[in-house]
Amino acid sequence: MLEKGGVPADSSATTSLPGEHGLRAAYISWLAGTVSTELSGLRVLVDCANGAAAAEAPELFRSCRVKATFIHSAPDGKNINEGCGALHPDTVAKQIAAASAYDLGVTFDGDADRALFSDGSGRVVNGDAVLLLTARDMKSRGLLRGDTIVATTMSNMGLEIALRNSGIRMLRANVGDKYVLEEMIKTGAVLGGEQSGHIIFRDGDATTGDGLMTALRVMDVMARSGRSLSDLLGDLKVFPQRIQNVRVREKVPLDQVPSVKSAIESAQRELDGNGRIVVRYSGTEALARVMVEAESEEKMNALTEGIAGAIKSELGA
């Protein structure tokens, strides 16, 4: 007898196994049990990044009856993330585009706490899109507490607009999963994450990001809806985004530098709500980061260069 996700109804035998093997079996059984529908119809190409996912992903996907092909799943202690994994999502995307034999591509990072995806045509799908996909699904099932999610200052404005059109509010935290989690705990939100594919689901027992769980949640939505990933995300308009780093000699508060403050305010007036500007200092390097989103690449580049030029003129190293 099988429970949802294709795992044994009585999993006490696996959870009682000793040592590392028993813990891994219990973890896989728990993950598989979070799936609410049959996944056997999905054909998936999986990149394990020669890292942590190589130990669990094959068995997990088998237990959920996913038709999965695995690549970069032979870690040797040196080849982790080497030309593969979430640092190189185009690797899977290009194979899917060439083969036309898969519904989905999954790309884990080295420690498997995050995942990126590719749709069936070979288009890379990042964490913003995953947040939209899962937020809508959770809202439709009454699981999205407060109809609110937490993203970061780097999440694309296109995500915010698409969520708003679905009656979902998006809060922004500082970049970093710990800041996302802090905001989730503060506001009671049960879904949050980053563009990088680090997604946190707090509607169950999870307390941190888990790439394997993220992959299952995406596949679960696809299987229940009977829709492709590209169809589910068809209305997500991603605004062109550019980030430019400027090396600085000192980190003077930007609102205390008149020419920089003026350049930022002028750019915001020009966008008139149809775009977004984030200018901040790096927390670890002597850099100012200028991020601009706009409806056109021409405007994005012009505004980015204007602000970056003002910073370089006043504070450049």
C-alpha positions as CSV (number, residue, x, y, z in Angstrom):
1,M,0.0,0.0,0.0
2,L,1.3,3.4,-1.0
3,E,0.7,6.8,0.5
4,K,0.9,10.0,-1.6
5,G,4.1,10.5,-3.4
6,G,4.6,6.7,-3.8
7,V,6.1,6.0,-0.4
8,P,5.3,3.0,1.8
9,A,2.3,3.5,4.0
10,D,4.3,2.0,6.9
11,S,7.7,3.7,6.8
12,S,8.6,2.8,10.4
13,A,11.1,0.2,9.2
14,T,13.1,2.9,7.3
15,T,13.1,5.4,10.0
16,S,14.4,2.9,12.5
17,L,17.5,2.0,10.5
18,P,20.7,2.9,12.2
19,G,23.2,5.6,11.3
20,E,23.5,7.7,8.2
21,H,21.6,5.3,6.0
22,G,18.6,5.4,8.3
23,L,18.6,9.2,8.6
24,R,18.8,9.5,4.8
25,A,15.9,7.1,4.3
26,A,13.8,9.0,6.8
27,Y,14.5,12.3,5.1
28,I,13.6,11.0,1.7
29,S,10.5,9.4,3.0
30,W,9.4,12.6,4.7
31,L,10.1,14.6,1.5
32,A,8.2,12.2,-0.7
33,G,5.3,12.3,1.7
34,T,4.9,16.1,1.1
35,V,3.8,15.5,-2.5
36,S,0.0,15.5,-2.9
37,T,-0.4,14.0,-6.3
38,E,1.1,11.4,-8.8
39,L,4.2,12.7,-10.5
40,S,4.8,9.7,-12.8
41,G,3.8,11.7,-15.9
42,L,6.7,14.1,-15.7
43,R,9.9,13.7,-17.6
44,V,12.7,15.6,-15.8
45,L,16.4,16.3,-16.4
46,V,18.2,16.8,-13.1
47,D,21.6,18.4,-12.5
48,C,22.9,17.4,-9.1
49,A,25.9,19.8,-9.3
50,N,28.2,16.9,-8.2
51,G,27.2,17.9,-4.7
52,A,24.8,17.0,-1.9
53,A,21.8,16.3,-4.1
54,A,23.6,13.3,-5.7
55,A,23.1,11.4,-2.4
56,E,19.3,11.8,-2.2
57,A,17.8,13.1,-5.4
58,P,17.9,9.8,-7.4
59,E,16.2,7.8,-4.7
60,L,13.7,10.6,-3.9
61,F,12.7,11.0,-7.6
62,R,12.4,7.2,-8.0
63,S,10.1,7.0,-4.9
64,C,7.9,9.7,-6.4
65,R,7.9,7.8,-9.8
66,V,9.3,10.7,-11.7
67,K,10.9,9.8,-15.0
68,A,14.2,11.5,-14.2
69,T,17.6,11.5,-15.9
70,F,20.5,12.6,-13.8
71,I,23.6,14.4,-14.8
72,H,26.6,15.7,-12.7
73,S,25.7,13.2,-10.0
74,A,29.2,11.7,-9.3
75,P,30.9,13.9,-6.8
76,D,34.6,13.2,-6.2
77,G,35.3,15.9,-3.6
78,K,36.7,18.3,-6.2
79,N,34.1,18.6,-9.0
80,I,31.3,20.3,-7.1
81,N,29.7,23.1,-9.1
82,E,32.3,22.6,-11.8
83,G,30.6,23.9,-14.9
84,C,27.3,22.6,-13.6
85,G,24.6,23.2,-11.0
86,A,22.7,26.4,-10.1
87,L,25.8,28.5,-10.9
88,H,25.4,27.3,-14.5
89,P,21.6,26.8,-15.2
90,D,22.1,27.1,-18.9
91,T,23.8,23.7,-18.9
92,V,20.4,21.9,-18.3
93,A,18.5,24.5,-20.3
94,K,20.5,23.9,-23.4
95,Q,20.2,20.2,-23.2
96,I,16.5,20.4,-22.8
97,A,16.2,22.8,-25.8
98,A,18.2,20.4,-27.9
99,A,16.5,17.2,-26.8
100,S,12.8,18.2,-26.7
101,A,12.3,15.2,-24.5
102,Y,11.7,16.7,-21.1
103,D,8.9,18.6,-19.4
104,L,11.2,20.2,-16.9
105,G,14.8,20.8,-15.9
106,V,15.9,21.0,-12.3
107,T,19.3,22.4,-11.3
108,F,20.5,22.1,-7.7
109,D,23.4,24.0,-6.2
110,G,26.3,22.3,-4.4
111,D,24.7,22.0,-1.0
112,A,21.2,21.5,-2.4
113,D,19.5,24.2,-0.4
114,R,18.3,25.9,-3.6
115,A,17.1,25.0,-7.0
116,L,16.6,26.6,-10.4
117,F,14.5,25.3,-13.3
118,S,14.1,25.1,-17.0
119,D,10.8,24.9,-18.8
120,G,10.2,22.4,-21.6
121,S,11.6,24.8,-24.2
122,G,14.8,25.4,-22.5
123,R,14.1,28.7,-20.8
124,V,15.7,29.2,-17.4
125,V,13.2,29.8,-14.6
126,N,14.6,31.5,-11.5
127,G,13.4,31.9,-7.9
128,D,11.2,34.8,-8.6
129,A,9.1,32.6,-11.0
130,V,9.0,29.8,-8.4
131,L,7.6,32.2,-5.9
132,L,4.9,33.3,-8.3
133,L,4.0,29.7,-9.2
134,T,3.8,28.4,-5.6
135,A,2.2,31.6,-4.2
136,R,-0.7,31.3,-6.6
137,D,-1.1,27.6,-5.9
138,M,-1.0,28.1,-2.2
139,K,-3.5,31.0,-2.3
140,S,-5.9,28.9,-4.4
141,R,-5.8,26.2,-1.7
142,G,-6.1,28.6,1.2
143,L,-2.6,27.9,2.4
144,L,-1.0,31.4,1.8
145,R,-1.4,33.1,5.2
146,G,-2.4,36.7,4.8
147,D,-2.1,36.3,1.0
148,T,1.5,37.6,1.5
149,I,5.0,36.4,0.5
150,V,8.5,37.7,1.3
151,A,11.0,38.3,-1.5
152,T,14.1,40.5,-1.5
153,T,15.2,43.9,-2.7
154,M,16.6,42.2,-5.8
155,S,13.4,40.4,-6.8
156,N,12.2,41.7,-10.2
157,M,9.4,44.2,-10.3
158,G,7.6,41.9,-12.8
159,L,7.1,39.5,-10.0
160,E,5.5,42.1,-7.8
161,I,3.1,43.2,-10.5
162,A,2.1,39.6,-11.4
163,L,1.5,38.8,-7.7
164,R,-0.5,42.0,-7.3
165,N,-2.7,41.0,-10.2
166,S,-3.4,37.7,-8.3
167,G,-4.3,39.5,-5.1
168,I,-1.0,38.7,-3.4
169,R,1.1,41.2,-1.5
170,M,4.9,41.0,-1.7
171,L,7.2,42.3,1.1
172,R,10.8,42.9,0.4
173,A,13.6,41.9,2.8
174,N,17.4,42.5,2.5
175,V,19.3,40.1,0.3
176,G,20.1,36.9,2.1
177,D,17.9,33.9,3.2
178,K,18.4,34.8,6.9
179,Y,16.7,38.2,6.3
180,V,13.9,36.6,4.3
181,L,13.3,34.2,7.2
182,E,13.4,37.0,9.7
183,E,10.7,38.9,7.8
184,M,8.6,35.7,7.4
185,I,8.7,35.1,11.1
186,K,7.9,38.7,11.9
187,T,4.9,38.9,9.5
188,G,3.7,35.3,9.7
189,A,4.3,34.7,6.0
190,V,4.6,31.1,5.0
191,L,6.4,31.6,1.7
192,G,9.5,33.5,0.9
193,G,12.7,33.4,-1.1
194,E,15.2,34.8,-3.5
195,Q,15.9,35.0,-7.2
196,S,18.8,32.6,-6.6
197,G,16.3,29.7,-6.0
198,H,16.5,29.7,-2.2
199,I,12.8,29.2,-1.3
200,I,11.5,28.8,2.2
201,F,8.1,27.0,2.7
202,R,6.8,27.4,6.3
203,D,3.3,25.9,5.7
204,G,4.5,22.5,7.0
205,D,7.5,21.3,9.0
206,A,10.3,23.0,7.1
207,T,12.2,25.7,8.8
208,T,14.8,26.5,6.1
209,G,15.4,26.4,2.3
210,D,15.6,22.9,0.7
211,G,16.2,22.6,-3.0
212,L,14.8,19.0,-3.1
213,M,11.5,20.2,-1.5
214,T,11.4,23.2,-3.9
215,A,11.7,20.8,-6.8
216,L,8.9,18.6,-5.5
217,R,6.6,21.6,-4.9
218,V,7.1,22.8,-8.5
219,M,6.4,19.4,-9.9
220,D,3.4,19.0,-7.7
221,V,1.8,22.2,-9.0
222,M,2.5,21.1,-12.6
223,A,1.1,17.6,-12.0
224,R,-2.1,18.8,-10.2
225,S,-2.8,21.5,-12.7
226,G,-1.9,19.5,-15.8
227,R,-0.2,22.6,-17.2
228,S,3.4,23.2,-18.4
229,L,5.8,25.4,-16.5
230,S,5.8,28.0,-19.3
231,D,2.0,28.1,-19.4
232,L,1.8,28.6,-15.6
233,L,4.2,31.5,-15.8
234,G,3.0,32.9,-19.1
235,D,2.0,36.3,-17.7
236,L,5.2,37.0,-15.8
237,K,6.8,39.9,-17.5
238,V,10.4,40.3,-16.4
239,F,11.6,43.8,-16.5
240,P,15.2,44.2,-17.9
241,Q,17.5,44.5,-14.9
242,R,21.1,45.7,-14.7
243,I,23.5,45.8,-11.8
244,Q,26.6,47.9,-11.9
245,N,29.3,47.9,-9.3
246,V,31.4,51.0,-8.6
247,R,34.5,50.8,-6.5
248,V,34.6,53.5,-3.8
249,R,37.2,54.9,-1.5
250,E,34.8,55.4,1.4
251,K,31.2,54.5,2.2
252,V,29.6,57.9,2.7
253,P,25.8,57.7,3.2
254,L,24.5,58.2,-0.3
255,D,21.8,60.7,0.7
256,Q,24.6,62.9,2.1
257,V,26.2,63.2,-1.4
258,P,24.1,65.9,-3.2
259,S,25.0,64.9,-6.8
260,V,24.4,61.2,-6.1
261,K,21.1,61.9,-4.3
262,S,20.0,64.2,-7.2
263,A,20.9,61.5,-9.9
264,I,18.8,58.9,-8.0
265,E,15.8,61.2,-7.6
266,S,16.0,62.2,-11.2
267,A,16.0,58.6,-12.3
268,Q,13.1,57.7,-10.1
269,R,11.0,60.6,-11.6
270,E,11.8,59.4,-15.1
271,L,10.7,55.9,-14.3
272,D,7.4,57.3,-12.8
273,G,6.6,54.0,-11.1
274,N,7.3,51.8,-14.2
275,G,10.6,50.5,-12.8
276,R,12.8,50.3,-9.8
277,I,16.1,51.6,-8.5
278,V,18.2,50.1,-5.6
279,V,21.5,51.7,-4.7
280,R,23.4,50.3,-1.8
281,Y,26.9,49.6,-0.5
282,S,28.2,46.0,-0.5
283,G,28.4,44.6,3.0
284,T,31.8,43.0,2.4
285,E,33.6,45.0,-0.3
286,A,34.4,48.7,-1.0
287,L,31.7,48.8,-3.7
288,A,28.5,50.7,-4.4
289,R,25.9,48.6,-6.2
290,V,23.5,50.2,-8.6
291,M,20.5,48.2,-9.7
292,V,18.0,49.5,-12.2
293,E,14.9,47.9,-13.6
294,A,13.0,49.6,-16.4
295,E,10.6,48.7,-19.2
296,S,13.2,49.1,-21.9
297,E,16.9,48.2,-22.0
298,E,17.7,51.6,-23.4
299,K,16.3,53.4,-20.4
300,M,17.7,50.9,-18.0
301,N,21.2,51.4,-19.3
302,A,21.0,55.2,-19.4
303,L,19.7,55.5,-15.8
304,T,22.2,52.9,-14.5
305,E,25.2,54.7,-16.1
306,G,23.9,58.1,-14.9
307,I,23.8,57.0,-11.2
308,A,27.0,55.0,-11.4
309,G,28.7,58.0,-13.0
310,A,27.7,60.3,-10.2
311,I,28.9,57.9,-7.6
312,K,32.2,57.4,-9.4
313,S,32.7,61.1,-9.8
314,E,32.2,61.8,-6.1
315,L,33.4,58.7,-4.3
316,G,35.2,56.6,-6.9
317,A,38.5,54.9,-5.8
